[in-house]
Amino acid sequence: VATAVKILGYALDGKSWAGIFFAPYSVLYPLRNLSSQEENCNYLVECGLVELLARFMAEWKRVGHHAERTLVLALETAVALSGRFEWQQRLRASGVLQSLKTVCGRGRGESEECAELASGLLDTLLESHTAVFMGQHARVGAGSRLHSLDEYVTGIILDYSLGGRLCTFGAH
């Protein structure tokens, strides 16, 4: 499994591994299958797959006959790796939020299927953020104990609990 993740990195760099040049599609296909079993997900995250998926989504271009399907595989894998809160934190820390926003915008020629997958994953990764924002709202969060905290303390709580990526989403 670790070798497959490493090979994906080589494929994204356009480098050969053991004298073989792999296309991202040929590596993402088995990784997506592995990610469908939750017992594999923790190891895939530990091996750095999340960061490679974020990089792939950020750099994706509609080139080649498998381009669209490769993006679908990357998104499906990322969805599978969003099942636990600690994996979600790792996804947010990887910078994937901006990439998902780009896929949702479909400005590079992404399909509707990709946009829907990205939108669903974005919703999952921002659920906690939305709850915090609601707690800070003058009307909606008026009864919330979070609303009574000062901004500095709230910032510390957000950095700790949400992986420190709350503000970076809107900054890009």
Biotite code that builds the C-alpha atoms (Angstrom):
import biotite.structure as struc

atoms = struc.array([
    struc.Atom([0.000, 0.000, 0.000], chain_id="A", res_id=1, res_name="VAL", atom_name="CA", element="C"),
    struc.Atom([2.781, 2.432, 0.921], chain_id="A", res_id=2, res_name="ALA", atom_name="CA", element="C"),
    struc.Atom([4.500, 1.643, -2.364], chain_id="A", res_id=3, res_name="THR", atom_name="CA", element="C"),
    struc.Atom([1.336, 2.362, -4.341], chain_id="A", res_id=4, res_name="ALA", atom_name="CA", element="C"),
    struc.Atom([1.061, 5.767, -2.652], chain_id="A", res_id=5, res_name="VAL", atom_name="CA", element="C"),
    struc.Atom([4.743, 6.412, -3.383], chain_id="A", res_id=6, res_name="LYS", atom_name="CA", element="C"),
    struc.Atom([4.219, 5.442, -7.043], chain_id="A", res_id=7, res_name="ILE", atom_name="CA", element="C"),
    struc.Atom([1.341, 7.931, -7.267], chain_id="A", res_id=8, res_name="LEU", atom_name="CA", element="C"),
    struc.Atom([3.796, 10.636, -6.197], chain_id="A", res_id=9, res_name="GLY", atom_name="CA", element="C"),
    struc.Atom([6.177, 9.541, -8.946], chain_id="A", res_id=10, res_name="TYR", atom_name="CA", element="C"),
    struc.Atom([3.316, 9.550, -11.470], chain_id="A", res_id=11, res_name="ALA", atom_name="CA", element="C"),
    struc.Atom([2.335, 13.090, -10.500], chain_id="A", res_id=12, res_name="LEU", atom_name="CA", element="C"),
    struc.Atom([5.967, 14.192, -10.875], chain_id="A", res_id=13, res_name="ASP", atom_name="CA", element="C"),
    struc.Atom([6.274, 12.476, -14.279], chain_id="A", res_id=14, res_name="GLY", atom_name="CA", element="C"),
    struc.Atom([9.103, 10.301, -12.944], chain_id="A", res_id=15, res_name="LYS", atom_name="CA", element="C"),
    struc.Atom([9.658, 6.613, -13.449], chain_id="A", res_id=16, res_name="SER", atom_name="CA", element="C"),
    struc.Atom([9.576, 4.124, -10.618], chain_id="A", res_id=17, res_name="TRP", atom_name="CA", element="C"),
    struc.Atom([11.717, 1.020, -11.169], chain_id="A", res_id=18, res_name="ALA", atom_name="CA", element="C"),
    struc.Atom([12.051, 2.062, -14.813], chain_id="A", res_id=19, res_name="GLY", atom_name="CA", element="C"),
    struc.Atom([8.289, 2.288, -15.357], chain_id="A", res_id=20, res_name="ILE", atom_name="CA", element="C"),
    struc.Atom([6.309, 5.466, -15.972], chain_id="A", res_id=21, res_name="PHE", atom_name="CA", element="C"),
    struc.Atom([2.864, 5.163, -14.385], chain_id="A", res_id=22, res_name="PHE", atom_name="CA", element="C"),
    struc.Atom([-0.157, 7.238, -15.325], chain_id="A", res_id=23, res_name="ALA", atom_name="CA", element="C"),
    struc.Atom([-2.074, 8.603, -12.324], chain_id="A", res_id=24, res_name="PRO", atom_name="CA", element="C"),
    struc.Atom([-5.152, 6.678, -13.481], chain_id="A", res_id=25, res_name="TYR", atom_name="CA", element="C"),
    struc.Atom([-3.382, 3.322, -13.243], chain_id="A", res_id=26, res_name="SER", atom_name="CA", element="C"),
    struc.Atom([-2.327, 4.060, -9.653], chain_id="A", res_id=27, res_name="VAL", atom_name="CA", element="C"),
    struc.Atom([-5.497, 5.783, -8.449], chain_id="A", res_id=28, res_name="LEU", atom_name="CA", element="C"),
    struc.Atom([-7.722, 2.926, -9.611], chain_id="A", res_id=29, res_name="TYR", atom_name="CA", element="C"),
    struc.Atom([-6.394, 0.367, -7.093], chain_id="A", res_id=30, res_name="PRO", atom_name="CA", element="C"),
    struc.Atom([-5.987, 3.039, -4.402], chain_id="A", res_id=31, res_name="LEU", atom_name="CA", element="C"),
    struc.Atom([-9.656, 3.948, -4.768], chain_id="A", res_id=32, res_name="ARG", atom_name="CA", element="C"),
    struc.Atom([-10.548, 0.278, -4.407], chain_id="A", res_id=33, res_name="ASN", atom_name="CA", element="C"),
    struc.Atom([-8.380, 0.004, -1.285], chain_id="A", res_id=34, res_name="LEU", atom_name="CA", element="C"),
    struc.Atom([-10.008, 3.107, 0.202], chain_id="A", res_id=35, res_name="SER", atom_name="CA", element="C"),
    struc.Atom([-13.449, 1.522, -0.088], chain_id="A", res_id=36, res_name="SER", atom_name="CA", element="C"),
    struc.Atom([-12.512, -0.689, 2.886], chain_id="A", res_id=37, res_name="GLN", atom_name="CA", element="C"),
    struc.Atom([-12.344, 1.411, 6.060], chain_id="A", res_id=38, res_name="GLU", atom_name="CA", element="C"),
    struc.Atom([-9.626, -0.774, 7.570], chain_id="A", res_id=39, res_name="GLU", atom_name="CA", element="C"),
    struc.Atom([-7.269, 0.421, 4.798], chain_id="A", res_id=40, res_name="ASN", atom_name="CA", element="C"),
    struc.Atom([-8.091, 4.113, 5.105], chain_id="A", res_id=41, res_name="CYS", atom_name="CA", element="C"),
    struc.Atom([-6.021, 4.914, 8.181], chain_id="A", res_id=42, res_name="ASN", atom_name="CA", element="C"),
    struc.Atom([-2.912, 3.422, 6.591], chain_id="A", res_id=43, res_name="TYR", atom_name="CA", element="C"),
    struc.Atom([-3.551, 5.247, 3.312], chain_id="A", res_id=44, res_name="LEU", atom_name="CA", element="C"),
    struc.Atom([-3.812, 8.537, 5.210], chain_id="A", res_id=45, res_name="VAL", atom_name="CA", element="C"),
    struc.Atom([-0.636, 7.760, 7.178], chain_id="A", res_id=46, res_name="GLU", atom_name="CA", element="C"),
    struc.Atom([1.214, 7.052, 3.916], chain_id="A", res_id=47, res_name="CYS", atom_name="CA", element="C"),
    struc.Atom([0.445, 10.551, 2.620], chain_id="A", res_id=48, res_name="GLY", atom_name="CA", element="C"),
    struc.Atom([-2.306, 9.780, 0.126], chain_id="A", res_id=49, res_name="LEU", atom_name="CA", element="C"),
    struc.Atom([-4.401, 12.753, 1.240], chain_id="A", res_id=50, res_name="VAL", atom_name="CA", element="C"),
    struc.Atom([-1.689, 15.237, 0.320], chain_id="A", res_id=51, res_name="GLU", atom_name="CA", element="C"),
    struc.Atom([-1.148, 13.598, -3.075], chain_id="A", res_id=52, res_name="LEU", atom_name="CA", element="C"),
    struc.Atom([-4.886, 13.676, -3.806], chain_id="A", res_id=53, res_name="LEU", atom_name="CA", element="C"),
    struc.Atom([-4.998, 17.386, -2.931], chain_id="A", res_id=54, res_name="ALA", atom_name="CA", element="C"),
    struc.Atom([-2.046, 18.024, -5.209], chain_id="A", res_id=55, res_name="ARG", atom_name="CA", element="C"),
    struc.Atom([-3.602, 16.035, -8.055], chain_id="A", res_id=56, res_name="PHE", atom_name="CA", element="C"),
    struc.Atom([-6.892, 17.935, -7.792], chain_id="A", res_id=57, res_name="MET", atom_name="CA", element="C"),
    struc.Atom([-5.072, 21.278, -7.712], chain_id="A", res_id=58, res_name="ALA", atom_name="CA", element="C"),
    struc.Atom([-2.981, 20.434, -10.787], chain_id="A", res_id=59, res_name="GLU", atom_name="CA", element="C"),
    struc.Atom([-5.634, 18.531, -12.784], chain_id="A", res_id=60, res_name="TRP", atom_name="CA", element="C"),
    struc.Atom([-5.980, 19.327, -16.477], chain_id="A", res_id=61, res_name="LYS", atom_name="CA", element="C"),
    struc.Atom([-8.313, 17.850, -19.074], chain_id="A", res_id=62, res_name="ARG", atom_name="CA", element="C"),
    struc.Atom([-5.557, 16.091, -21.014], chain_id="A", res_id=63, res_name="VAL", atom_name="CA", element="C"),
    struc.Atom([-5.635, 12.508, -22.218], chain_id="A", res_id=64, res_name="GLY", atom_name="CA", element="C"),
    struc.Atom([-8.430, 10.017, -22.576], chain_id="A", res_id=65, res_name="HIS", atom_name="CA", element="C"),
    struc.Atom([-8.523, 9.108, -18.851], chain_id="A", res_id=66, res_name="HIS", atom_name="CA", element="C"),
    struc.Atom([-8.372, 12.664, -17.458], chain_id="A", res_id=67, res_name="ALA", atom_name="CA", element="C"),
    struc.Atom([-12.015, 12.854, -16.413], chain_id="A", res_id=68, res_name="GLU", atom_name="CA", element="C"),
    struc.Atom([-12.124, 9.348, -14.962], chain_id="A", res_id=69, res_name="ARG", atom_name="CA", element="C"),
    struc.Atom([-8.882, 9.966, -13.055], chain_id="A", res_id=70, res_name="THR", atom_name="CA", element="C"),
    struc.Atom([-10.378, 13.025, -11.378], chain_id="A", res_id=71, res_name="LEU", atom_name="CA", element="C"),
    struc.Atom([-13.470, 10.995, -10.453], chain_id="A", res_id=72, res_name="VAL", atom_name="CA", element="C"),
    struc.Atom([-11.220, 8.337, -8.896], chain_id="A", res_id=73, res_name="LEU", atom_name="CA", element="C"),
    struc.Atom([-9.313, 10.978, -6.915], chain_id="A", res_id=74, res_name="ALA", atom_name="CA", element="C"),
    struc.Atom([-12.546, 12.524, -5.653], chain_id="A", res_id=75, res_name="LEU", atom_name="CA", element="C"),
    struc.Atom([-14.077, 9.161, -4.751], chain_id="A", res_id=76, res_name="GLU", atom_name="CA", element="C"),
    struc.Atom([-10.899, 8.260, -2.867], chain_id="A", res_id=77, res_name="THR", atom_name="CA", element="C"),
    struc.Atom([-10.962, 11.557, -0.989], chain_id="A", res_id=78, res_name="ALA", atom_name="CA", element="C"),
    struc.Atom([-14.626, 10.985, -0.103], chain_id="A", res_id=79, res_name="VAL", atom_name="CA", element="C"),
    struc.Atom([-13.724, 7.548, 1.278], chain_id="A", res_id=80, res_name="ALA", atom_name="CA", element="C"),
    struc.Atom([-10.927, 9.148, 3.317], chain_id="A", res_id=81, res_name="LEU", atom_name="CA", element="C"),
    struc.Atom([-13.302, 11.686, 4.900], chain_id="A", res_id=82, res_name="SER", atom_name="CA", element="C"),
    struc.Atom([-15.094, 9.184, 7.120], chain_id="A", res_id=83, res_name="GLY", atom_name="CA", element="C"),
    struc.Atom([-13.356, 10.097, 10.371], chain_id="A", res_id=84, res_name="ARG", atom_name="CA", element="C"),
    struc.Atom([-12.849, 13.496, 11.956], chain_id="A", res_id=85, res_name="PHE", atom_name="CA", element="C"),
    struc.Atom([-9.051, 13.092, 12.146], chain_id="A", res_id=86, res_name="GLU", atom_name="CA", element="C"),
    struc.Atom([-8.954, 12.230, 8.434], chain_id="A", res_id=87, res_name="TRP", atom_name="CA", element="C"),
    struc.Atom([-11.091, 15.279, 7.708], chain_id="A", res_id=88, res_name="GLN", atom_name="CA", element="C"),
    struc.Atom([-8.569, 17.406, 9.573], chain_id="A", res_id=89, res_name="GLN", atom_name="CA", element="C"),
    struc.Atom([-5.800, 15.927, 7.449], chain_id="A", res_id=90, res_name="ARG", atom_name="CA", element="C"),
    struc.Atom([-7.785, 16.687, 4.287], chain_id="A", res_id=91, res_name="LEU", atom_name="CA", element="C"),
    struc.Atom([-8.332, 20.288, 5.372], chain_id="A", res_id=92, res_name="ARG", atom_name="CA", element="C"),
    struc.Atom([-4.652, 20.645, 6.285], chain_id="A", res_id=93, res_name="ALA", atom_name="CA", element="C"),
    struc.Atom([-3.647, 19.364, 2.834], chain_id="A", res_id=94, res_name="SER", atom_name="CA", element="C"),
    struc.Atom([-5.201, 22.405, 1.175], chain_id="A", res_id=95, res_name="GLY", atom_name="CA", element="C"),
    struc.Atom([-7.855, 20.342, -0.584], chain_id="A", res_id=96, res_name="VAL", atom_name="CA", element="C"),
    struc.Atom([-10.630, 22.853, 0.180], chain_id="A", res_id=97, res_name="LEU", atom_name="CA", element="C"),
    struc.Atom([-9.464, 25.286, -2.480], chain_id="A", res_id=98, res_name="GLN", atom_name="CA", element="C"),
    struc.Atom([-9.040, 22.457, -4.995], chain_id="A", res_id=99, res_name="SER", atom_name="CA", element="C"),
    struc.Atom([-12.580, 21.250, -4.310], chain_id="A", res_id=100, res_name="LEU", atom_name="CA", element="C"),
    struc.Atom([-13.896, 24.772, -4.762], chain_id="A", res_id=101, res_name="LYS", atom_name="CA", element="C"),
    struc.Atom([-12.088, 24.926, -8.124], chain_id="A", res_id=102, res_name="THR", atom_name="CA", element="C"),
    struc.Atom([-13.609, 21.596, -9.217], chain_id="A", res_id=103, res_name="VAL", atom_name="CA", element="C"),
    struc.Atom([-17.072, 22.831, -8.195], chain_id="A", res_id=104, res_name="CYS", atom_name="CA", element="C"),
    struc.Atom([-16.590, 25.899, -10.407], chain_id="A", res_id=105, res_name="GLY", atom_name="CA", element="C"),
    struc.Atom([-15.902, 23.653, -13.434], chain_id="A", res_id=106, res_name="ARG", atom_name="CA", element="C"),
    struc.Atom([-13.616, 26.292, -14.940], chain_id="A", res_id=107, res_name="GLY", atom_name="CA", element="C"),
    struc.Atom([-11.080, 23.721, -16.184], chain_id="A", res_id=108, res_name="ARG", atom_name="CA", element="C"),
    struc.Atom([-13.707, 21.579, -17.919], chain_id="A", res_id=109, res_name="GLY", atom_name="CA", element="C"),
    struc.Atom([-14.662, 19.337, -15.000], chain_id="A", res_id=110, res_name="GLU", atom_name="CA", element="C"),
    struc.Atom([-17.791, 17.250, -15.477], chain_id="A", res_id=111, res_name="SER", atom_name="CA", element="C"),
    struc.Atom([-21.022, 17.621, -13.542], chain_id="A", res_id=112, res_name="GLU", atom_name="CA", element="C"),
    struc.Atom([-20.212, 14.312, -11.810], chain_id="A", res_id=113, res_name="GLU", atom_name="CA", element="C"),
    struc.Atom([-16.902, 15.714, -10.556], chain_id="A", res_id=114, res_name="CYS", atom_name="CA", element="C"),
    struc.Atom([-18.564, 18.946, -9.418], chain_id="A", res_id=115, res_name="ALA", atom_name="CA", element="C"),
    struc.Atom([-21.176, 16.973, -7.469], chain_id="A", res_id=116, res_name="GLU", atom_name="CA", element="C"),
    struc.Atom([-18.547, 14.789, -5.800], chain_id="A", res_id=117, res_name="LEU", atom_name="CA", element="C"),
    struc.Atom([-16.459, 17.844, -4.923], chain_id="A", res_id=118, res_name="ALA", atom_name="CA", element="C"),
    struc.Atom([-19.483, 19.720, -3.583], chain_id="A", res_id=119, res_name="SER", atom_name="CA", element="C"),
    struc.Atom([-20.487, 16.811, -1.348], chain_id="A", res_id=120, res_name="GLY", atom_name="CA", element="C"),
    struc.Atom([-16.967, 16.467, 0.019], chain_id="A", res_id=121, res_name="LEU", atom_name="CA", element="C"),
    struc.Atom([-16.715, 20.212, 0.551], chain_id="A", res_id=122, res_name="LEU", atom_name="CA", element="C"),
    struc.Atom([-19.975, 20.122, 2.542], chain_id="A", res_id=123, res_name="ASP", atom_name="CA", element="C"),
    struc.Atom([-18.614, 17.279, 4.684], chain_id="A", res_id=124, res_name="THR", atom_name="CA", element="C"),
    struc.Atom([-15.344, 19.072, 5.368], chain_id="A", res_id=125, res_name="LEU", atom_name="CA", element="C"),
    struc.Atom([-17.073, 22.354, 6.247], chain_id="A", res_id=126, res_name="LEU", atom_name="CA", element="C"),
    struc.Atom([-19.896, 20.979, 8.454], chain_id="A", res_id=127, res_name="GLU", atom_name="CA", element="C"),
    struc.Atom([-18.013, 21.777, 11.664], chain_id="A", res_id=128, res_name="SER", atom_name="CA", element="C"),
    struc.Atom([-17.135, 25.229, 10.355], chain_id="A", res_id=129, res_name="HIS", atom_name="CA", element="C"),
    struc.Atom([-20.785, 25.962, 9.620], chain_id="A", res_id=130, res_name="THR", atom_name="CA", element="C"),
    struc.Atom([-21.789, 24.976, 13.156], chain_id="A", res_id=131, res_name="ALA", atom_name="CA", element="C"),
    struc.Atom([-19.155, 27.335, 14.587], chain_id="A", res_id=132, res_name="VAL", atom_name="CA", element="C"),
    struc.Atom([-20.254, 30.163, 12.308], chain_id="A", res_id=133, res_name="PHE", atom_name="CA", element="C"),
    struc.Atom([-23.865, 29.642, 13.389], chain_id="A", res_id=134, res_name="MET", atom_name="CA", element="C"),
    struc.Atom([-22.754, 29.805, 17.038], chain_id="A", res_id=135, res_name="GLY", atom_name="CA", element="C"),
    struc.Atom([-21.088, 33.160, 16.318], chain_id="A", res_id=136, res_name="GLN", atom_name="CA", element="C"),
    struc.Atom([-24.113, 34.651, 14.546], chain_id="A", res_id=137, res_name="HIS", atom_name="CA", element="C"),
    struc.Atom([-25.817, 37.456, 16.497], chain_id="A", res_id=138, res_name="ALA", atom_name="CA", element="C"),
    struc.Atom([-29.330, 36.027, 16.117], chain_id="A", res_id=139, res_name="ARG", atom_name="CA", element="C"),
    struc.Atom([-28.841, 32.292, 15.495], chain_id="A", res_id=140, res_name="VAL", atom_name="CA", element="C"),
    struc.Atom([-26.075, 31.879, 18.036], chain_id="A", res_id=141, res_name="GLY", atom_name="CA", element="C"),
    struc.Atom([-27.405, 34.277, 20.663], chain_id="A", res_id=142, res_name="ALA", atom_name="CA", element="C"),
    struc.Atom([-28.036, 31.427, 23.108], chain_id="A", res_id=143, res_name="GLY", atom_name="CA", element="C"),
    struc.Atom([-24.773, 29.645, 22.336], chain_id="A", res_id=144, res_name="SER", atom_name="CA", element="C"),
    struc.Atom([-21.996, 29.612, 24.910], chain_id="A", res_id=145, res_name="ARG", atom_name="CA", element="C"),
    struc.Atom([-19.568, 29.904, 22.014], chain_id="A", res_id=146, res_name="LEU", atom_name="CA", element="C"),
    struc.Atom([-21.104, 33.309, 21.211], chain_id="A", res_id=147, res_name="HIS", atom_name="CA", element="C"),
    struc.Atom([-20.149, 34.633, 24.642], chain_id="A", res_id=148, res_name="SER", atom_name="CA", element="C"),
    struc.Atom([-16.417, 33.885, 24.186], chain_id="A", res_id=149, res_name="LEU", atom_name="CA", element="C"),
    struc.Atom([-14.093, 36.612, 23.059], chain_id="A", res_id=150, res_name="ASP", atom_name="CA", element="C"),
    struc.Atom([-12.693, 36.386, 19.501], chain_id="A", res_id=151, res_name="GLU", atom_name="CA", element="C"),
    struc.Atom([-9.170, 35.462, 20.594], chain_id="A", res_id=152, res_name="TYR", atom_name="CA", element="C"),
    struc.Atom([-10.326, 32.476, 22.661], chain_id="A", res_id=153, res_name="VAL", atom_name="CA", element="C"),
    struc.Atom([-12.686, 31.416, 19.872], chain_id="A", res_id=154, res_name="THR", atom_name="CA", element="C"),
    struc.Atom([-9.757, 31.545, 17.413], chain_id="A", res_id=155, res_name="GLY", atom_name="CA", element="C"),
    struc.Atom([-7.665, 29.281, 19.635], chain_id="A", res_id=156, res_name="ILE", atom_name="CA", element="C"),
    struc.Atom([-10.540, 26.795, 19.897], chain_id="A", res_id=157, res_name="ILE", atom_name="CA", element="C"),
    struc.Atom([-11.044, 26.839, 16.116], chain_id="A", res_id=158, res_name="LEU", atom_name="CA", element="C"),
    struc.Atom([-7.349, 26.337, 15.378], chain_id="A", res_id=159, res_name="ASP", atom_name="CA", element="C"),
    struc.Atom([-7.203, 23.388, 17.744], chain_id="A", res_id=160, res_name="TYR", atom_name="CA", element="C"),
    struc.Atom([-10.489, 21.699, 16.903], chain_id="A", res_id=161, res_name="SER", atom_name="CA", element="C"),
    struc.Atom([-10.723, 22.345, 13.163], chain_id="A", res_id=162, res_name="LEU", atom_name="CA", element="C"),
    struc.Atom([-7.102, 21.937, 12.194], chain_id="A", res_id=163, res_name="GLY", atom_name="CA", element="C"),
    struc.Atom([-6.279, 25.644, 11.803], chain_id="A", res_id=164, res_name="GLY", atom_name="CA", element="C"),
    struc.Atom([-7.709, 25.825, 8.276], chain_id="A", res_id=165, res_name="ARG", atom_name="CA", element="C"),
    struc.Atom([-10.863, 27.810, 8.866], chain_id="A", res_id=166, res_name="LEU", atom_name="CA", element="C"),
    struc.Atom([-9.682, 31.131, 7.465], chain_id="A", res_id=167, res_name="CYS", atom_name="CA", element="C"),
    struc.Atom([-7.436, 29.801, 4.704], chain_id="A", res_id=168, res_name="THR", atom_name="CA", element="C"),
    struc.Atom([-10.428, 28.607, 2.675], chain_id="A", res_id=169, res_name="PHE", atom_name="CA", element="C"),
    struc.Atom([-11.698, 32.108, 2.000], chain_id="A", res_id=170, res_name="GLY", atom_name="CA", element="C"),
    struc.Atom([-8.210, 33.582, 1.581], chain_id="A", res_id=171, res_name="ALA", atom_name="CA", element="C"),
    struc.Atom([-7.476, 31.920, -1.765], chain_id="A", res_id=172, res_name="HIS", atom_name="CA", element="C"),
])
